[in-house]
Amino acid sequence: MALFGSLFGKKQEPKEKPVPQAGPGALAAFFPEGVDMSDWDQVFSACLGKMYTVQNRLAMLVKDEPNWYVDFEKGALTLGKYEFRVQFLGSESYVSNSWLWGWENVNGFPDNLLGQAHIARTYGQAWGLEPLIHAQCELNDTFNGHNFSMVVCGALAEDRCYYRCPTGGDQGAAFVALCETPRELFAPVDGVTFINSVSQCIQHFYLDHKIFVETFLRWSGIPFDWSGDTLTAHFKADVDSDVVVEFEQAGENYRIKNLKATAP
């Protein structure tokens, strides 16, 4: 991809793929076979459904807690009455318009605060996924703290979300992964939430729609079946409705042609 060549330099050859294991660092089990783990667009598409849902739920959980404080020595983020153990992922600088991965550790943080960032680099090297390999890159709509955090927490951690911590004078922001978060943040979605989330995401992000929809359903544990380029998802908890998604090919990727709820 030409964009990777200009932003990150020569593409490295993938190393042997890591063996999934329990806990943070294990590749998400909801990824379908066939996702090219060296392709940023495909990996991001596979993570977005989960992370869009989880981050919205986190926002609702802490919406009445405007005061926050992060203690990097303690490795904890306080949001009003809530306290979360954190991992430092990286930081954005609006002065240099750049992202810097936490594993560079220019702040001298203790190693136990950088585990998730190191895991991201290890898997990035194994997959040949350029954005996870290079320490620094220019900020843009594709490569930024939010999108990097969604991939790290979405693909390499079962029960983690993230938080953006602005720095003084709004000159940048630190991004941290939140550990041991409430399980309800990761509950399956219903049909209405699924349709609304899909509609919002495809408007605001560049995605492979087929990968995005399938992994979103797999993460939520919603059964579905294929008939050609049409997917039917069976939301049993809803009022006698399935969700039908019709796709069409657009260049190298697939996009949604039609999305609707229908009687099964």
Secondary structure by P-SEA (a helix, b strand, c coil): caaaaacccccccccccccccccccccccccccccccccaaaaaaaccaaaaaaaaaaaaacccccbbbbbccccccccccbbbbbbbccccccccccccccccccccccccccaaaaaaaaaaaaacccccccccccccccccaaaaaaaaaaccccccbbbbbbcccccbbbbbbbccccccccccccaaaaaaaaaaaaaccccaaaaaaaaaaaaacccccccccbbbbbccccccbbbbbbbbbccccccccccccccc
